[in-house]
Amino acid sequence: MLIAFQGAVAALVLLSFVLIVAVPVALASPGEWERSQRLIYAGSALWTLLIILIGVLDSIVA
């Protein structure tokens, strides 16, 4: 179970770095927001699910 927890935390960190770069680029580029809006919302939803998953796994591991 510890490996699943560590994998979820690693996925959260990687996704956070991707979103930190992608969101400002999408908002600053003309016309890019309309094209990448769905992808950014999906990434944000995945980020939220990872937070919940890490909370559940932390209560199991600890």
C-alpha positions in Angstrom: 0.0 0.0 0.0 3.0 2.3 0.6 4.0 2.0 -3.0 0.5 3.1 -4.2 0.7 6.1 -1.8 4.2 7.1 -3.1 3.0 6.6 -6.7 0.0 8.9 -6.1 2.2 11.5 -4.6 4.6 11.4 -7.5 1.7 11.6 -10.0 0.4 14.7 -8.1 3.8 16.4 -8.1 4.2 15.7 -11.9 0.7 16.8 -12.7 1.2 20.0 -10.6 4.3 20.9 -12.6 2.5 20.3 -15.9 -0.4 22.5 -14.8 1.9 25.2 -13.5 3.3 25.6 -17.0 0.2 24.8 -19.1 -2.3 27.1 -17.5 -0.4 30.4 -17.8 0.6 29.6 -21.3 -3.0 28.8 -22.3 -4.3 32.0 -20.7 -1.5 34.2 -22.2 -1.6 32.9 -25.8 -4.3 34.3 -28.0 -6.9 31.7 -29.0 -5.1 29.0 -27.0 -7.6 29.0 -24.1 -10.5 27.9 -26.4 -8.4 25.0 -27.7 -7.0 23.8 -24.4 -9.9 24.6 -22.0 -11.2 21.0 -21.9 -7.8 19.6 -21.3 -7.0 22.0 -18.5 -10.4 21.3 -16.8 -9.6 17.5 -17.1 -6.2 18.1 -15.6 -7.7 20.1 -12.7 -10.3 17.3 -12.1 -7.5 14.7 -12.1 -5.5 16.9 -9.7 -8.5 17.1 -7.3 -9.1 13.3 -7.5 -5.4 12.7 -6.7 -5.7 14.9 -3.6 -8.7 12.9 -2.4 -6.9 9.6 -3.2 -3.8 10.6 -1.3 -6.0 11.5 1.7 -7.6 8.1 1.7 -4.3 6.3 1.2 -2.7 8.3 3.9 -5.4 7.2 6.4 -4.8 3.6 5.4 -1.0 3.7 5.4 -0.6 5.7 8.6 
